[in-house]
Amino acid sequence: MKITDVKVWLVEGVKYNWTLLKIYTDEGVTGVGEATNWPGSQIIESAVKELGQRIIGLDPMRTDFIWTKLYRDLNWIGPYGASMCAISGIDMALLDLKGKALGIPVYDLLGGSFRTKIQLYANYWFTGGGHNEADYVKQAKEVKAAGFTGLKFDPFAHTNYFYGEDLDTNLSLSKLQQNRAFNVSKAVREAVGEDMDIMIETHAMLNFKVAVTMAKRLKELDITWYEEPAGPESADTLRAFRERIDPSVSICVGERHYTRHAIRPILEKHICDVIMPDITRCGGPSEMKRMATMAEAYNVMIAPHNPNGPLSTLASAHVCASIPNFFRQEFIFKDVLWRDTVIDYPLDIQNGQLILSERPGLGVDLIEEEMEKHPGIREHRDGFYI
């Protein structure tokens, strides 16, 4: 069997474009994948097309060989970023293709299942209203009523630090802004009760002092984790943060730590309790499985980052099915109406869980005509280039 073509589509998602792809072979077996990242989805689109040409004529069953070849070929322009997103999507599509060729699910390719019901936590549930306490409370209750046992949000995100002209001022946050973030978080905790997992996101947008201060304040709300208090650039900075806050406050990082090589210092320095690789960035299902095995050696749990499209959701779930140290998987609670129409089988979400089927590969195929009805946005939006 030989690879004959790779096609790529940008499809509009609720937050930003999905980058979806399909690999074709001379025997008619195909595989689908996703390489979503943002901003700059057109950069990812071009990278997938470039790498797609590099795998024409190769045997798609040699998944680890192709991963390593692309990683080494592209290392000259940097091992992370757009090139790794492209590798991630291709790896996902190759595993889907291989599973379909062999007639088995991807989780069986990865060692078999510990579980096929994947516990989710909700993100992007707060999109209605004016981002005040009352609106957050109302929507948080909707998440709980839907059967989810966990939710995540960034209570700092609407203090204008993303879009302000004076980033230093916004990264600092005024006392009023800090109090507002805390009060919204407290209102959500009171609304959902003590049994609900609450994950607090910071997007690494707070300065060190404010991040420490807010971690100390949020401790009383029994948050499940405090996410990305510092960026991925320095494990030592993250370690310094870990040493400044109460050890009972769990830290979660990893959405921008590409490959096993980037998480190694995080694990070795015992910085986090949970790691959250993103399957469309970290190297695909093959690499996420390797990262999970590394994390297991340090007794660190895995909770995949996943504000992406339906293939990312399914592929992450297949990895989660195959590992012992799984905690939760992120899920976009309020998504575009066509999420389940661009694939031939809708996502099976029941009571806050994703139910995986026994269908081969990822269990779905892409519907070209449906993707073409919702082309990706190719313009500036909300301060970011999509």
Summary of the structure (lengths in Angstrom):
residues: 386
radius of gyration: 20.2
end to end distance: 36.0
largest distance: 63.3
contacts: 1400
relative contact order: 0.16
helix: 41%
strand: 18%
